[in-house]
Amino acid sequence: MKVMTDDSPEASVSQLALLHRISGIVNSDMSLQKMLDELIRLVVGVTSCDACLVYLLEPARDEIVLCASQLPHAGEIGSIRLKSGEGVTGWVAKHQSVVALASRASSDPRFKSFPSLPEDTYEAFLSVPLIHSSEVIGVINIHHRKARDHQPEEVALVSYVAEQMGGAIAKARLSERSQAAVKKVELLAAVGEAITTEGYLDRILQVISEMVAETFDSPVCSIMIVDEDKQELSIRAARCSSPEFLQKLPVKIEDSLIGRVVRERALVTVPDVAAEKSYKYPELARRTGLASLLSVPLMVGTKVIGTLNIYTSERRSFTPEEVGFAKAVAGQAALAFENARLISETLEMKRTLEARKIIERAKGILQHRHNITEEQAYLDLRSESRRLRRPMRDLAEAIVLAEELHRKGEKKDLV
C-alpha cells in the first residue's frame, strides 16, 4: 500500500481500506505478538520501507525493548534494550515526538547503533511514538536503505496508525498481564492445596521454590529458615542452577544481606548483588550469572521465621505486582512451616500422653505383682530404664505385653 497524498478516488479507497483493517485489528482478540506483527504489516504497507521495528516501554525498568521486527531478529527480540532518552528511539519515547532523518541517519548525535541490527546502516530513519491515552507505550522505527524525504502526509499517516494501534496493543498487553495474574493465582491455589494435603514440610517447601523459580524465570530460588540457636539462616528448599551457590550456605543473620530481611523484618530488593557491598560473594554472583535479588520475609505474626529469596539472571526492578505475589507466596510458605510445627507439637503431645498411659499401666502391674507403692514402682521402672539404657516407654510396653500374654495363658489353662 503506497502513501496517497492527493484527493483522488484511488487514495480515498486505499485509506478507507486501511481504516477498515485497523478497525478489524482493534476489535479482535489477537495475542500481543500477533498484534505487533499486524502493526508492522500496516506500516510497511503505508511506507514501503525496507525494515520496521517495534519497541515497547517497560515502565518498571524505565526501558524500551525491541519486541517485533519485519526482518528476522530472533536473538535480538527481548534482548535489545534502551533507557528512556537513550538513542533516537529512547529520545522519541521520552519526548513523545517524531524524529525524521532523511539521510545518514547514523550520524545523528542521538543515534545508538547495534551491530546485530543491519537496519542501523540504512540511510533514512523515521521514528514515531506509539500512543495510548496520551502516554507513550512504545516506538515504531521505519528504515529505508536509500535517502528519503519523509513527507508530512506520510508522517501523519504513520502517526495515525500508531495512535490507533496503541490502544489495541495496550489492550493486548493488559490481557497478557491478566492471564499471568490468573496463572499466579492458580499457583497460589496449588500451594494452598499442597499445604492442606501433603504431610511433609520439605516436599511442600520444595514445590513452592520450584513454582516460584518458574514464575520469575529465576536461576536461583531458595527458602531459608532461621536457626535461633546459631543465629543463622539455613537452606530448607531450593531450585538452583548452580550447586556452587548452595555450598556457601548457611549465612549469618548478623552481617549478611539476606540476614537484613530478618533483622529489619522487611523485604529487600537489590538491582545487582555483585555490586552490593553487604553481599558476601560478588565473584560467585558474577560467575554464576546472578543479577537482581528479591528477598521476602516469612512471617508468623510479627516474627520472621525465614526468607524467600528470588534471584534473576538480568538486572531488573521488581514490579509491585511481582513483589505482592512474592509476599503472598512467602505467607503461604510461612503458613506451611507453622502448620508443620503445630502438627509436630501435637504429635509430640500425643506421644507423650500415650507414653504416660502405658507407664501408668506398667506401674500398676508392678504394684500388683510385687505389692509395692506407686512411687516405688516408678523408681524401679526408671532405674531399670537407666541400667538397660532404654526409654521408660519401651520397658513399660514390654511389661504390659508380658502381662497380657500371661493373662491369655491363664485363660487357656482354665479352658
C-alpha positions as semicolon CSV with decimal commas, in nm:
position;residue;x (nm);y (nm);z (nm)
1;M;0,000;0,000;0,000
2;K;0,161;0,326;-0,114
3;V;0,112;0,659;0,060
4;M;-0,158;0,857;-0,115
5;T;-0,102;1,232;-0,096
6;D;-0,385;1,354;-0,317
7;D;-0,763;1,352;-0,300
8;S;-0,806;1,102;-0,585
9;P;-1,066;0,821;-0,561
10;E;-0,775;0,574;-0,550
11;A;-0,633;0,746;-0,241
12;S;-0,973;0,753;-0,069
13;V;-1,033;0,383;-0,134
14;S;-0,683;0,295;-0,015
15;Q;-0,716;0,494;0,308
16;L;-1,065;0,353;0,366
17;A;-0,922;0,001;0,334
18;L;-0,652;0,096;0,585
19;L;-0,908;0,227;0,834
20;H;-1,120;-0,086;0,790
21;R;-0,817;-0,307;0,854
22;I;-0,717;-0,113;1,166
23;S;-1,074;-0,135;1,296
24;G;-1,071;-0,512;1,249
25;I;-0,744;-0,547;1,439
26;V;-0,850;-0,317;1,723
27;N;-1,172;-0,514;1,778
28;S;-1,006;-0,856;1,759
29;D;-0,874;-1,075;2,040
30;M;-0,529;-1,123;1,888
31;S;-0,231;-1,203;2,107
32;L;0,019;-0,925;2,167
33;Q;0,275;-1,074;1,928
34;K;0,018;-1,114;1,652
35;M;-0,091;-0,755;1,713
36;L;0,267;-0,630;1,673
37;D;0,310;-0,833;1,356
38;E;-0,006;-0,676;1,215
39;L;0,120;-0,328;1,309
40;I;0,441;-0,394;1,115
41;R;0,242;-0,508;0,810
42;L;0,035;-0,190;0,823
43;V;0,339;0,035;0,849
44;V;0,526;-0,148;0,574
45;G;0,221;-0,113;0,353
46;V;0,192;0,258;0,426
47;T;0,561;0,347;0,382
48;S;0,707;0,076;0,154
49;C;1,000;0,068;0,397
50;D;1,288;-0,178;0,388
51;A;1,268;-0,253;0,760
52;C;1,033;-0,187;1,050
53;L;1,092;-0,247;1,420
54;V;0,858;-0,206;1,717
55;Y;0,980;-0,127;2,068
56;L;0,758;-0,136;2,377
57;L;0,808;0,053;2,701
58;E;0,869;-0,133;3,028
59;P;0,793;0,134;3,291
60;A;0,914;-0,077;3,584
61;R;1,266;-0,080;3,438
62;D;1,241;0,256;3,264
63;E;1,350;0,079;2,946
64;I;1,223;0,043;2,592
65;V;1,261;-0,308;2,449
66;L;1,267;-0,447;2,095
67;C;0,956;-0,667;2,069
68;A;0,892;-0,721;1,697
69;S;1,068;-0,677;1,362
70;Q;0,995;-0,705;0,992
71;L;1,334;-0,874;0,940
72;P;1,422;-1,190;1,134
73;H;1,586;-1,098;1,464
74;A;1,513;-1,396;1,688
75;G;1,818;-1,337;1,908
76;E;1,757;-0,965;1,946
77;I;1,384;-0,968;2,028
78;G;1,353;-0,902;2,400
79;S;1,729;-0,853;2,434
80;I;1,791;-0,511;2,281
81;R;1,702;-0,253;2,544
82;L;1,737;0,123;2,568
83;K;1,694;0,351;2,864
84;S;1,443;0,633;2,831
85;G;1,619;0,909;2,638
86;E;1,889;0,676;2,502
87;G;1,935;0,667;2,126
88;V;1,683;0,811;1,882
89;T;1,429;0,551;1,996
90;G;1,466;0,642;2,363
91;W;1,453;1,012;2,275
92;V;1,123;0,965;2,090
93;A;0,980;0,773;2,386
94;K;1,091;1,036;2,635
95;H;0,977;1,341;2,436
96;Q;0,671;1,186;2,265
97;S;0,791;1,341;1,940
98;V;0,854;1,215;1,587
99;V;1,210;1,206;1,451
100;A;1,253;1,201;1,070
101;L;1,606;1,163;0,932
102;A;1,621;1,179;0,551
103;S;1,981;1,057;0,508
104;R;2,291;0,949;0,701
105;A;2,070;0,858;0,996
106;S;2,357;0,701;1,190
107;S;2,538;1,036;1,201
108;D;2,266;1,192;1,417
109;P;2,419;1,260;1,763
110;R;2,126;1,083;1,931
111;F;2,173;0,766;1,725
112;K;2,284;0,449;1,902
113;S;2,395;0,162;1,681
114;F;2,354;-0,210;1,745
115;P;2,593;-0,431;1,540
116;S;2,333;-0,707;1,521
117;L;2,079;-0,478;1,350
118;P;2,162;-0,422;0,980
119;E;1,887;-0,159;0,974
120;D;2,127;0,073;1,157
121;T;2,330;0,106;0,836
122;Y;2,034;0,229;0,631
123;E;2,017;0,592;0,516
124;A;1,668;0,712;0,614
125;F;1,508;0,668;0,953
126;L;1,160;0,760;1,076
127;S;1,079;0,705;1,444
128;V;0,720;0,753;1,566
129;P;0,582;0,711;1,921
130;L;0,307;0,458;1,995
131;I;0,046;0,647;2,196
132;H;-0,234;0,530;2,425
133;S;-0,436;0,767;2,645
134;S;-0,182;1,044;2,584
135;E;0,102;0,823;2,710
136;V;0,382;0,659;2,515
137;I;0,372;0,280;2,529
138;G;0,631;0,221;2,257
139;V;0,805;0,338;1,941
140;I;0,789;0,237;1,574
141;N;1,114;0,265;1,377
142;I;1,098;0,275;0,998
143;H;1,415;0,232;0,788
144;H;1,490;0,287;0,418
145;R;1,814;0,175;0,256
146;K;1,825;0,486;0,037
147;A;1,786;0,851;0,132
148;R;1,423;0,958;0,158
149;D;1,239;1,275;0,241
150;H;0,957;1,181;0,475
151;Q;0,659;1,382;0,355
152;P;0,423;1,534;0,615
153;E;0,139;1,319;0,481
154;E;0,344;1,002;0,536
155;V;0,441;1,104;0,889
156;A;0,081;1,196;0,968
157;L;-0,049;0,864;0,837
158;V;0,207;0,658;1,031
159;S;0,132;0,863;1,343
160;Y;-0,238;0,795;1,297
161;V;-0,175;0,421;1,262
162;A;0,045;0,433;1,573
163;E;-0,221;0,615;1,773
164;Q;-0,500;0,379;1,667
165;M;-0,291;0,068;1,721
166;G;-0,160;0,198;2,054
167;G;-0,492;0,129;2,220
168;A;-0,513;-0,221;2,073
169;I;-0,159;-0,304;2,185
170;A;-0,227;-0,169;2,535
171;K;-0,537;-0,390;2,547
172;A;-0,338;-0,696;2,435
173;R;-0,068;-0,628;2,696
174;L;-0,333;-0,592;2,966
175;S;-0,482;-0,924;2,857
176;E;-0,143;-1,092;2,882
177;R;-0,088;-0,947;3,229
178;S;-0,434;-1,069;3,332
179;Q;-0,351;-1,418;3,209
180;A;-0,021;-1,403;3,400
181;A;-0,213;-1,293;3,710
182;V;-0,453;-1,586;3,669
183;K;-0,154;-1,819;3,644
184;K;-0,015;-1,674;3,966
185;V;-0,348;-1,717;4,142
186;E;-0,355;-2,079;4,024
187;L;-0,003;-2,119;4,160
188;L;-0,109;-1,985;4,498
189;A;-0,408;-2,220;4,494
190;A;-0,174;-2,510;4,418
191;V;0,048;-2,407;4,709
192;G;-0,254;-2,385;4,937
193;E;-0,370;-2,729;4,825
194;A;-0,024;-2,873;4,890
195;I;-0,031;-2,731;5,241
196;T;-0,361;-2,898;5,322
197;T;-0,299;-3,232;5,151
198;E;0,070;-3,304;5,200
199;G;0,216;-3,416;5,528
200;Y;0,579;-3,347;5,450
201;L;0,709;-2,995;5,505
202;D;1,027;-3,029;5,298
203;R;0,828;-3,152;5,000
204;I;0,587;-2,860;5,029
205;L;0,866;-2,603;5,050
206;Q;1,046;-2,761;4,754
207;V;0,729;-2,739;4,545
208;I;0,694;-2,371;4,640
209;S;1,056;-2,288;4,549
210;E;1,028;-2,464;4,212
211;M;0,699;-2,298;4,119
212;V;0,828;-1,952;4,216
213;A;1,150;-2,007;4,018
214;E;0,944;-2,098;3,712
215;T;0,717;-1,796;3,754
216;F;1,007;-1,548;3,785
217;D;1,236;-1,736;3,543
218;S;1,479;-1,744;3,834
219;P;1,811;-1,935;3,817
220;V;1,818;-1,950;4,198
221;C;1,514;-1,952;4,426
222;S;1,554;-2,062;4,785
223;I;1,362;-2,083;5,110
224;M;1,581;-2,031;5,416
225;I;1,480;-2,090;5,777
226;V;1,607;-1,912;6,088
227;D;1,813;-2,118;6,333
228;E;1,770;-1,912;6,651
229;D;2,034;-2,100;6,848
230;K;2,307;-2,043;6,588
231;Q;2,165;-1,712;6,462
232;E;2,193;-1,839;6,106
233;L;1,978;-1,881;5,800
234;S;1,998;-2,233;5,663
235;I;1,851;-2,353;5,338
236;R;1,542;-2,572;5,359
237;A;1,442;-2,590;4,991
238;A;1,584;-2,456;4,666
239;R;1,563;-2,456;4,290
240;C;1,922;-2,383;4,191
241;S;2,112;-2,395;3,861
242;S;2,444;-2,355;4,042
243;P;2,543;-2,614;4,308
244;E;2,840;-2,391;4,393
245;F;2,596;-2,131;4,525
246;L;2,446;-2,373;4,776
247;Q;2,790;-2,464;4,912
248;K;2,821;-2,112;5,058
249;L;2,529;-2,166;5,297
250;P;2,426;-2,119;5,577
251;V;2,466;-1,743;5,631
252;K;2,490;-1,543;5,950
253;I;2,192;-1,321;6,030
254;E;2,404;-1,052;6,190
255;D;2,613;-0,936;5,892
256;S;2,460;-1,081;5,575
257;L;2,244;-0,918;5,308
258;I;1,962;-1,172;5,344
259;G;2,003;-1,153;5,722
260;R;1,890;-0,792;5,691
261;V;1,545;-0,920;5,598
262;V;1,531;-1,096;5,936
263;R;1,684;-0,808;6,132
264;E;1,455;-0,542;5,981
265;R;1,151;-0,767;5,929
266;A;1,112;-0,619;5,580
267;L;1,173;-0,728;5,223
268;V;1,494;-0,634;5,043
269;T;1,541;-0,570;4,670
270;V;1,886;-0,539;4,515
271;P;1,933;-0,439;4,148
272;D;2,280;-0,600;4,126
273;V;2,404;-0,828;4,405
274;A;2,758;-0,828;4,264
275;A;2,776;-0,452;4,323
276;E;2,615;-0,465;4,670
277;K;2,871;-0,407;4,948
278;S;2,690;-0,624;5,204
279;Y;2,671;-0,921;4,966
280;K;2,936;-1,174;5,069
281;Y;3,001;-1,348;4,738
282;P;3,010;-1,094;4,450
283;E;3,256;-1,301;4,243
284;L;3,034;-1,606;4,276
285;A;2,733;-1,399;4,169
286;R;2,915;-1,280;3,857
287;R;3,046;-1,629;3,779
288;T;2,705;-1,795;3,816
289;G;2,517;-1,517;3,636
290;L;2,312;-1,376;3,924
291;A;2,198;-1,016;3,896
292;S;1,898;-0,886;4,092
293;L;1,755;-1,018;4,418
294;L;1,415;-1,003;4,584
295;S;1,419;-1,140;4,939
296;V;1,090;-1,153;5,130
297;P;1,044;-1,246;5,499
298;L;0,843;-1,549;5,607
299;M;0,635;-1,404;5,888
300;V;0,441;-1,572;6,167
301;G;0,271;-1,285;6,343
302;T;0,549;-1,029;6,394
303;K;0,824;-1,292;6,398
304;V;1,043;-1,370;6,097
305;I;1,099;-1,745;6,070
306;G;1,277;-1,742;5,733
307;T;1,314;-1,583;5,391
308;L;1,206;-1,646;5,031
309;N;1,492;-1,544;4,801
310;I;1,444;-1,489;4,428
311;Y;1,743;-1,415;4,203
312;T;1,726;-1,313;3,837
313;S;1,986;-1,352;3,564
314;E;1,924;-0,996;3,439
315;R;1,916;-0,664;3,622
316;R;1,556;-0,568;3,686
317;S;1,325;-0,363;3,900
318;F;1,058;-0,586;4,051
319;T;0,708;-0,455;3,981
320;P;0,456;-0,401;4,263
321;E;0,263;-0,699;4,126
322;E;0,572;-0,922;4,144
323;V;0,653;-0,806;4,497
324;G;0,293;-0,861;4,606
325;F;0,296;-1,209;4,457
326;A;0,626;-1,298;4,628
327;K;0,487;-1,175;4,961
328;A;0,175;-1,388;4,914
329;V;0,384;-1,698;4,840
330;A;0,610;-1,622;5,138
331;G;0,296;-1,607;5,350
332;Q;0,192;-1,950;5,224
333;A;0,538;-2,091;5,293
334;A;0,531;-1,947;5,646
335;L;0,185;-2,099;5,694
336;A;0,314;-2,438;5,579
337;F;0,608;-2,420;5,818
338;E;0,392;-2,307;6,110
339;N;0,133;-2,576;6,040
340;A;0,407;-2,838;6,030
341;R;0,543;-2,708;6,362
342;L;0,199;-2,720;6,523
343;I;0,134;-3,067;6,386
344;S;0,474;-3,180;6,516
345;E;0,398;-3,036;6,860
346;T;0,054;-3,200;6,860
347;L;0,201;-3,537;6,765
348;E;0,467;-3,499;7,035
349;M;0,200;-3,419;7,294
350;K;0,001;-3,720;7,174
351;R;0,306;-3,946;7,201
352;T;0,383;-3,808;7,549
353;L;0,024;-3,870;7,662
354;E;0,029;-4,225;7,522
355;A;0,364;-4,288;7,692
356;R;0,222;-4,169;8,023
357;K;-0,077;-4,403;7,990
358;I;0,146;-4,703;7,917
359;I;0,383;-4,615;8,203
360;E;0,084;-4,581;8,438
361;R;-0,037;-4,929;8,334
362;A;0,311;-5,073;8,382
363;K;0,337;-4,914;8,729
364;G;0,001;-5,070;8,823
365;I;0,119;-5,413;8,708
366;L;0,445;-5,383;8,911
367;Q;0,248;-5,266;9,218
368;H;0,018;-5,568;9,193
369;R;0,295;-5,820;9,124
370;H;0,537;-5,708;9,395
371;N;0,298;-5,546;9,640
372;I;0,482;-5,212;9,631
373;T;0,378;-4,848;9,631
374;E;0,316;-4,645;9,317
375;E;0,625;-4,437;9,391
376;Q;0,844;-4,748;9,431
377;A;0,706;-4,893;9,106
378;Y;0,802;-4,574;8,924
379;L;1,151;-4,570;9,079
380;D;1,208;-4,936;8,983
381;L;1,095;-4,869;8,629
382;R;1,321;-4,563;8,599
383;S;1,618;-4,748;8,747
384;E;1,579;-5,037;8,502
385;S;1,544;-4,789;8,214
386;R;1,878;-4,632;8,305
387;R;2,051;-4,967;8,355
388;L;1,939;-5,101;8,017
389;R;1,968;-4,758;7,851
390;R;1,622;-4,792;7,705
391;P;1,331;-4,544;7,718
392;M;1,086;-4,597;8,001
393;R;0,808;-4,626;7,743
394;D;0,978;-4,927;7,582
395;L;1,011;-5,105;7,917
396;A;0,654;-5,017;8,007
397;E;0,528;-5,159;7,678
398;A;0,726;-5,481;7,742
399;I;0,574;-5,514;8,093
400;V;0,220;-5,455;7,961
401;L;0,271;-5,703;7,675
402;A;0,410;-5,968;7,913
403;E;0,109;-5,916;8,143
404;E;-0,136;-5,957;7,855
405;L;0,036;-6,278;7,739
406;H;0,031;-6,410;8,097
407;R;-0,343;-6,346;8,125
408;K;-0,412;-6,516;7,792
409;G;-0,213;-6,819;7,913
410;E;-0,418;-6,835;8,232
411;K;-0,744;-6,824;8,037
412;K;-0,621;-7,103;7,811
413;D;-0,534;-7,320;8,115
414;L;-0,885;-7,268;8,257
415;V;-1,039;-7,388;7,934
